[in-house]
């Protein structure tokens, strides 16, 4: 790959940073912020997260079809509109107006509204972005390089979003106005980064390639996906693995604050988790080229099970033990984030509607997050309340349940096979489990 190609892939990948920043607070920070700092009930917050995400899931296949119909100018306007809406919703999630904060019902309604708006805008950007990346590939290394840049930027964004809000909230717990002013600056910085990265995508990345011959009808598109055996077999293990990722992300701050009783280290733990993922990403890319994407992903899942399984041994004050869990689990996260989209791309025929596939893909990812939201009312039923010392039930829901989902996904992956019928041309070489073939 030439240096010019690398720069163009960097321009493509940069948008992954603000997209990750706008996802992480919703999955990790916002539930703890609204229940701990703003006083919402745990069960009500969990149901809002679930219902808002459930409403959001139905739109993704339709958005994918809309994106497939866009030419270059239409896609630019689509992305700009999505970015503007996302920037406003991001600010609104963090800074509900004072009259809204005075009523629990109004605050719940505000949270639901802001989440739905943020989800719609994020989907507008993310589905187009993933589809754009799938169309970059002229050969396997091109796809893998673009995906690596996207996920690396995303992980860096996750590190930033994991550390900054935690530091703001932990350092200013007694000064509400100071929290608001700092969160306002944080929201403005996010909007600026989103605008700069979007301009890089539109003006410096490899161009968007509209599907030749137009977009096939919805029924034909569904029939095409249904006939794609590899795609169908990949969906269930991907979904189960996504649930296994979403549950710990949703409960991480509760576990850190109330089980480990180390809220002052929350930003360090979350930042370290995603920083480990970013550092590990080049190693997963190298391994995928040698061993194949599918086999490498299996290794990553096993590593994650080992890491989270050890969490049941941790208790109050276990700084170094949980640090080790964050580093190992973060290392495994690099495989979970970067390899499944590449595996999916190898299963899409050259002239098929890539956005339609990624619409279904993101729908399952969002459904997994909706299900993870239900862990909050489940914990409320088990007697857990934020701010109080947590018992073993939080540990089981946080770590052991996700391990069970990961194990089920791992077992189902044995029925998934990389394309071998020539439909994906040279992409098949990086999914081979034969090292000799993957490096040929």
Secondary structure, DSSP 8 states (H G I E B T S, - for coil): --HHHHHHHHHHHTHHHHHHHHHHIIIIIHHHIIIIIS---HHHHHHHHHHHHHHHHTTHHHHHHHHHT--HHHHHHHHHHHHHHHHHHHHHHH---HHHHT-HHHHHHHHHHHHHHHHHHHHHHHHHHHHHHHTT-SSHHHHHHHHHHHHHHHHHHHHHHHHHHHHHHHHTTT-HHHHHHHHHHHHHHHHHHHHHHHHHHHHHS------TT----HHHHHHHHHH-HHHHHHHHHHHHHHHHHHHHHHHHHHIIIIIS--GGGHHHHHHHHHHHHHHHHHHHHHHHHHH-HHHHHHHHHHHHHHHHHGGGG--TT-HHHHHHHHHHHHHHHHHHHHHHHHHHHTTS-TTS-HHHHHHHHHHHHHHHHHHHHHHHHHHHHTT--TTS---HHHHIIIIIHHHHHHHHHHHHGGG-----SSTTGGGGGGG-S-HHHHT-
